[in-house]
Amino acid sequence: MSTVHLTRKRSVIILFFILVNSFVHAQEPLNSGSINVNGKSIYYETYGSGEPLVFLHGYGLSSQSWKSYVASFEKDYRVYLIDLPGHGKSSRFMEDLSFRDMAADVNQVLVQLGLSNVKAIGFSFGADILFQLALINPKMVDSMVSVGSTGSWDINDFPELKKTFTYANRDKFPWLVDSQSNEEQVKLVLEQFQNYTVYLTDEQLQHIRARVLIVSGDNDPGVDLQEVARLKAYLPQCDIWILPHVGHSAHTGENKSDFVEKSLAFLAGK
């Protein structure tokens, strides 16, 4: 293995967890509450008016990580922020992490909210779930923006990250602790990360009907650009935006305004 490849592997721990969490505390949701799905309580908030636009957060975060983006989208959309199962104000993990089960839970939340067709934006873990949602209910997802995700990722490919991202090192990840409701939830989020494995076959990609925009930094250690090329080859409708000299959180920081503009145009079909 080359020195460059080893360096890229070793940088995953730092780059994977440089997450920008800007919260707009003064902004109050139009509605908020919890929906019971498969024995779990799933928390959500809504803002704005228009077509439904769902935001799904990254692993170890919560819906509040998208809060500072609401103002940019609520003029055109009814925005839904959801705490994914095991995270934020939703119930803690009750079984081993399963992306298909997570997608089924999100699907039921949307159905109970009276939604049958949505646009969506997901970051990392949230985008992985969106790909699964587009598979189990093709009519639900009209178009989606996937940030830092190709829908396939295996923790076993990143042994250093698997070793480091544990409860014993909880103090190294204050953003994770701040995003959860209690210590038990923090512990379970870190434990379940060991089960993070998801993969989309070529055939599954061909069955996804949603329009997909892949957003990735060229320095994202968690996204293989060969996987991006595979999605372009097999997804029926796929656009790609690669940002130079950018890591995992390609939608944040100095790229935020461009991300918002690009996402709004894509979701509008422009």
C-alpha positions as CSV (number, residue, x, y, z in Angstrom):
1,M,0.0,0.0,0.0
2,S,1.4,3.4,-0.9
3,T,2.4,6.1,1.6
4,V,-0.2,8.4,0.1
5,H,-2.9,5.8,0.6
6,L,-1.9,5.1,4.2
7,T,-1.9,8.9,4.9
8,R,-5.4,9.2,3.4
9,K,-6.6,6.2,5.5
10,R,-5.1,7.7,8.7
11,S,-6.6,11.1,8.1
12,V,-10.1,9.6,8.1
13,I,-10.5,10.1,11.9
14,I,-9.8,13.8,11.7
15,L,-11.6,14.6,8.5
16,F,-14.6,12.4,9.1
17,F,-15.5,14.2,12.2
18,I,-14.9,17.9,11.3
19,L,-18.6,18.7,11.4
20,V,-19.9,22.2,11.5
21,N,-22.9,22.6,13.7
22,S,-24.4,26.1,13.4
23,F,-27.7,26.4,15.3
24,V,-30.3,29.1,14.9
25,H,-31.8,28.9,18.4
26,A,-34.2,31.8,17.9
27,Q,-36.0,30.1,15.1
28,E,-39.0,28.2,16.3
29,P,-40.6,25.4,14.3
30,L,-44.2,25.7,13.0
31,N,-44.8,22.3,14.5
32,S,-42.9,19.6,16.4
33,G,-43.6,16.3,18.0
34,S,-42.9,12.6,18.1
35,I,-44.4,9.8,16.0
36,N,-44.5,6.2,17.3
37,V,-43.1,3.8,14.7
38,N,-42.4,0.1,15.3
39,G,-42.2,0.7,19.1
40,K,-39.9,3.7,18.7
41,S,-40.6,7.4,19.2
42,I,-39.3,9.5,16.3
43,Y,-39.0,13.3,16.8
44,Y,-39.5,15.8,14.0
45,E,-39.9,19.6,13.4
46,T,-41.5,21.4,10.5
47,Y,-40.8,24.9,9.0
48,G,-42.0,27.0,6.1
49,S,-44.6,26.1,3.4
50,G,-44.6,24.5,0.0
51,E,-43.5,21.1,-1.3
52,P,-42.2,18.8,1.4
53,L,-38.4,18.7,1.8
54,V,-36.9,16.3,4.3
55,F,-33.4,16.7,5.9
56,L,-31.6,13.7,7.5
57,H,-28.5,14.2,9.6
58,G,-25.2,12.4,9.9
59,Y,-24.3,9.7,12.3
60,G,-24.0,10.8,15.9
61,L,-25.6,14.2,15.1
62,S,-29.3,15.2,15.3
63,S,-31.7,17.2,13.2
64,Q,-30.4,20.4,14.8
65,S,-27.3,20.1,12.7
66,W,-29.5,21.3,9.8
67,K,-31.1,24.1,11.7
68,S,-29.0,26.9,10.2
69,Y,-30.1,25.8,6.7
70,V,-33.8,26.1,7.3
71,A,-34.0,29.8,6.5
72,S,-32.6,29.2,3.1
73,F,-35.2,26.5,2.2
74,E,-38.4,27.4,4.1
75,K,-39.4,30.0,1.6
76,D,-39.8,27.4,-1.1
77,Y,-40.5,24.2,0.9
78,R,-42.2,22.8,3.9
79,V,-39.1,21.7,5.7
80,Y,-39.0,18.5,7.8
81,L,-36.2,17.9,10.2
82,I,-36.1,14.4,11.7
83,D,-34.1,12.9,14.5
84,L,-33.2,9.5,13.1
85,P,-33.8,6.5,15.3
86,G,-31.3,6.3,18.2
87,H,-30.4,10.0,17.9
88,G,-31.4,13.4,19.3
89,K,-34.8,13.4,20.8
90,S,-35.9,10.1,19.3
91,S,-35.8,6.8,21.2
92,R,-32.4,5.2,21.8
93,F,-31.2,2.3,19.8
94,M,-33.4,-0.8,20.5
95,E,-31.7,-3.2,18.1
96,D,-28.6,-3.5,16.0
97,L,-28.1,-0.9,13.4
98,S,-29.9,-1.8,10.2
99,F,-30.2,0.7,7.3
100,R,-33.2,-1.0,5.8
101,D,-35.0,-0.9,9.1
102,M,-34.0,2.7,9.5
103,A,-35.4,3.5,6.1
104,A,-38.6,1.7,6.9
105,D,-39.0,3.7,10.1
106,V,-38.4,7.0,8.2
107,N,-40.9,5.9,5.6
108,Q,-43.6,5.2,8.2
109,V,-42.9,8.6,9.8
110,L,-43.4,10.3,6.5
111,V,-46.6,8.3,5.8
112,Q,-48.0,9.2,9.2
113,L,-47.2,12.9,8.5
114,G,-49.4,12.5,5.4
115,L,-46.6,12.6,2.9
116,S,-46.4,10.4,-0.2
117,N,-43.7,12.1,-2.3
118,V,-40.9,14.2,-1.0
119,K,-37.6,15.9,-1.9
120,A,-34.8,15.2,0.5
121,I,-31.3,16.2,1.6
122,G,-29.1,13.8,3.6
123,F,-25.6,14.0,5.0
124,S,-23.5,10.9,5.3
125,F,-25.5,8.5,7.4
126,G,-28.7,10.4,6.5
127,A,-28.0,10.0,2.8
128,D,-27.2,6.3,3.2
129,I,-30.7,6.0,4.7
130,L,-32.2,8.0,1.8
131,F,-30.8,5.6,-0.7
132,Q,-32.5,2.7,1.2
133,L,-35.7,4.7,1.4
134,A,-35.7,5.2,-2.4
135,L,-35.4,1.4,-2.8
136,I,-38.1,0.3,-0.4
137,N,-40.6,3.0,-1.5
138,P,-39.6,4.3,-4.9
139,K,-42.7,6.6,-5.0
140,M,-41.7,8.4,-1.8
141,V,-38.4,10.1,-3.0
142,D,-38.8,12.4,-6.0
143,S,-35.2,13.8,-5.8
144,M,-32.4,13.8,-3.3
145,V,-29.1,15.5,-2.5
146,S,-26.5,13.1,-1.0
147,V,-23.6,14.8,0.8
148,G,-20.6,12.7,1.7
149,S,-22.3,9.4,0.8
150,T,-22.6,7.0,-2.1
151,G,-25.0,4.7,-0.2
152,S,-22.3,2.1,0.4
153,W,-19.9,2.2,3.4
154,D,-18.3,-0.4,5.7
155,I,-16.7,0.4,9.0
156,N,-14.4,-2.6,8.6
157,D,-12.7,-0.8,5.8
158,F,-11.5,1.8,8.3
159,P,-9.9,-0.1,11.2
160,E,-8.4,3.0,12.8
161,L,-11.8,4.8,12.9
162,K,-13.5,1.6,14.2
163,K,-10.9,1.5,17.1
164,T,-11.1,5.2,17.9
165,F,-14.9,6.0,17.7
166,T,-15.9,4.2,20.9
167,Y,-17.5,5.0,24.2
168,A,-14.1,4.9,25.9
169,N,-13.1,7.9,23.8
170,R,-16.5,9.8,24.2
171,D,-14.7,12.9,25.4
172,K,-13.0,13.3,22.1
173,F,-16.4,13.8,20.4
174,P,-18.2,16.7,22.2
175,W,-20.4,17.3,19.1
176,L,-21.8,13.8,19.5
177,V,-22.4,14.2,23.2
178,D,-24.1,17.6,22.7
179,S,-26.4,16.1,20.0
180,Q,-27.9,13.3,22.2
181,S,-30.5,13.4,24.9
182,N,-28.7,11.4,27.6
183,E,-25.6,9.4,28.4
184,E,-27.2,6.0,27.6
185,Q,-28.0,7.3,24.1
186,V,-24.4,8.5,23.7
187,K,-23.2,5.0,24.7
188,L,-25.5,3.2,22.3
189,V,-24.7,5.5,19.3
190,L,-21.0,4.8,19.8
191,E,-21.5,1.1,20.3
192,Q,-23.8,0.7,17.2
193,F,-21.3,2.4,15.0
194,Q,-19.4,-0.9,15.0
195,N,-22.3,-2.3,13.0
196,Y,-22.2,0.4,10.3
197,T,-22.3,-1.6,7.0
198,V,-24.4,-0.8,4.0
199,Y,-24.0,-1.6,0.3
200,L,-25.9,-0.9,-2.9
201,T,-25.5,-3.4,-5.7
202,D,-25.4,-2.3,-9.3
203,E,-28.9,-3.8,-9.7
204,Q,-30.3,-1.9,-6.8
205,L,-28.8,1.4,-8.1
206,Q,-30.6,0.7,-11.4
207,H,-33.9,0.5,-9.6
208,I,-33.7,3.9,-7.9
209,R,-36.1,6.2,-9.7
210,A,-35.2,9.4,-7.8
211,R,-33.1,12.1,-9.3
212,V,-29.9,12.1,-7.3
213,L,-27.2,14.8,-6.8
214,I,-24.0,13.5,-5.3
215,V,-22.0,16.1,-3.4
216,S,-18.5,15.2,-2.3
217,G,-15.2,16.7,-1.4
218,D,-12.3,15.3,-3.3
219,N,-10.5,14.9,0.1
220,D,-13.3,13.0,1.7
221,P,-11.6,9.8,3.1
222,G,-15.0,8.1,3.4
223,V,-16.1,8.5,-0.2
224,D,-14.2,6.6,-2.9
225,L,-14.4,8.5,-6.2
226,Q,-14.6,5.1,-8.0
227,E,-17.9,4.6,-6.1
228,V,-19.1,8.0,-7.3
229,A,-18.3,6.9,-10.8
230,R,-20.2,3.6,-10.3
231,L,-23.3,5.6,-9.2
232,K,-23.0,7.8,-12.3
233,A,-22.9,4.6,-14.4
234,Y,-25.9,2.8,-12.8
235,L,-28.2,5.4,-11.3
236,P,-30.8,6.3,-14.0
237,Q,-30.7,10.0,-13.0
238,C,-27.5,11.2,-11.4
239,D,-25.7,14.5,-11.2
240,I,-22.3,14.9,-9.5
241,W,-20.7,17.9,-7.8
242,I,-17.1,17.3,-6.6
243,L,-15.6,20.1,-4.5
244,P,-11.8,20.6,-4.7
245,H,-9.7,20.5,-1.5
246,V,-12.8,19.7,0.7
247,G,-13.3,16.9,3.2
248,H,-16.4,15.0,4.5
249,S,-18.6,18.0,5.4
250,A,-18.8,19.4,1.9
251,H,-22.0,21.4,2.6
252,T,-20.5,23.5,5.5
253,G,-18.3,26.4,6.1
254,E,-17.3,28.5,3.1
255,N,-19.1,26.1,0.8
256,K,-22.4,26.5,2.5
257,S,-23.9,29.3,0.3
258,D,-22.8,27.4,-2.9
259,F,-24.3,24.2,-1.5
260,V,-27.6,25.9,-0.8
261,E,-27.7,27.5,-4.3
262,K,-26.8,24.3,-6.0
263,S,-29.3,22.2,-4.0
264,L,-32.2,24.7,-4.6
265,A,-31.5,24.6,-8.3
266,F,-31.3,20.8,-8.5
267,L,-34.4,20.2,-6.4
268,A,-36.3,22.7,-8.6
269,G,-35.2,20.6,-11.7
270,K,-33.0,23.3,-13.1
